[in-house]
Amino acid sequence: MILKKALLYVSAVSALAAAAAVCVVALAFALYAAVLPMAGPAWAAASVAGAAALLMALCALALLIKVHPPRFGKQPEERDILTKMIDLAREKPIVAASAIIAAGAVALRNPKIVATLLATAMATRSASGPSKKK
């Protein structure tokens, strides 16, 4: 049942793609035929190529806008993770308390994990901090 539905979707998308390709080719021939009497065969072919390039540029622009939409107005400032966690703890104190209890339970059951996390935190803090020279 699911395979049949998937095959129907694939065939529908394929049919739409084929129809779009036929339309584009027909429009290219129509543009060539319209420009041919006025400008000659070379300029008619150039107009078809230019129209195809314009169509591709418009499609690329539409996809670019879809991927990275423009943002208007004042942008919200980026907050660091500690500020976000403090705000979350203020909004939902029960969830914050249960997370602290769960972290404590993990720390009691696995002290090696806590030691590793502390060593990593100390190493990153000393690496990113300013070095003192005498």
Disulfide bonds with the S-S distance in Angstrom:
none
